[in-house]
Amino acid sequence: MDLVALKSELSSDPAGLGYAGKSHEDQSILINKPQRTVNRGEFTGADLASCLDPVEFAALTAVQRTWIQTLTSAYGSLTLYASLRQDIRAVLGTSPKSLAKFNQTINRSASRAEELGLGSVTTSDVADALRS
């Protein structure tokens, strides 16, 4: 556990979760609660295919359809680098239903602890961090 990072988080509360005045137990509950939205790191071709509205897909250019079909036929998972997310959004830019579904699907709930790379934070972790 990175106690320095945890202490900084609890002391400054940059995400505005309301740690101040709470017990160590309540602080650990707040930091572990999945209330943040983060991008999924990976995405499968099937995930992308499930986002596509058939009418909107048919309206894409032949090059755009071929590119999307290449991604949807990919085996395993695709790493959702920022540039790939941006490219997919650009292609789906004229497809509001597909774009909305893509944006919804690539996000997931996460805790502030996960977002910071701290793993699960225990009450003891909070006490140790604030003592250090």
N, C-alpha and C positions, 0 to 999 in steps of 0.2 A: 504494500500500500504506500503510495506517495503521500506521506503525511504533510509535506510542505504544500503540495498542490491542494490537498483537502482543506488545510487550514486557510489557505488563501481564498478558496471558494466559500467556505463558511463565514469568513470574516468580511469579505467584500460583497458577496451575494450578487455577482454580475448579472445573473439571469432573473433576479428579483423573486426568488422563491419564498422569501420570508423566514430565513433561519434565525434572525435576531430574536432573543427572548425565549426561544424554544428549548426544550430539554434535548439532551443528546439523542435520546430515542426518537423524538419527533424530527430532529434534524436528519437523522439517518433515514427515516421514512420519507421525508421530503426529497432528499437527494436520490433515493432509489425508486421513487414513483415514476412510472412511465408517462410523462406528461410533456415530453419534447417530441418534435418531429425531425427525423433525420432521413437522409437518402439511404436507400438500401445499397449495399455495396455491389450486389450482383443481381442479375436479371436473366431469365431464360428466354429463349425464343418464344416459347409458349406464353410466357407472361406478356411479351410484346404483342403477340397475335391476339390475345384476349382483350387488348385495348382498342383494337381496330374496328371501327364502324364500317361495315361492308360498302355502304354507299359512298362514304368519304374516301375509303381506300380506292374504289374504282375511279374516283375523280382525280387521283394523283397522276402525275406524269408517268410515263413508262419507266423512266430512269428511277424515279422515286419508288415506284412499286417494286422494281427489281431489287433496289437497295434494301427496302423493308423485308422483302421475301428472303433475301440473303441472311439478314439478322434473325428472322423468325425460324429459319431452318438450321441455325447454328446448334451444334450439339453441346450439351453441358450449359454452362452459364457464361454470360457476358459481364465483364467488369464495367460497372457504370461510371466510367471516368466522366468528369465534368464536360469534356469535349464531346463524348458520345451522347450524353443527355442533351447537350445543346444542338447537336446535329439532328437527333430524333425530333426534338421540339421544332426545329426549323422545317423539317420535312412535313410534320403534322400541323404546321402553323395555320394552314387553311382548312383544317379538319377539327373544328371545335370539340366535337364529342370525343374523338380519338385522343386529342391532346389532353383534355380534362381527365380522361380515364388513365392515360399514361402518367400524368403528374400525380394523380391519386395513388396509383399502383407502385410507383417507385419510392414512395415515402413509407416510413413505418414509425411506430412509437418507440421511444427510448427514454431511459432515465437520464438525469443530468450526470449521474456518476458514470454511466456508460459513455455519454457524450464526451466526458473529460478523460476517458480511458482508465477510470479508477476501479472498474469492476463493481462488485457489490460492497457497499459501505456498511459496516456494523456500528452499533452504538459504541463499542470499544474503540473502533477506528476514530470516531468523532471525538471521543474523550482524549485519546492519545494525540490527535492532531491539535486540538485546542490547548493541550498542556505543553506542547513542544514550543 
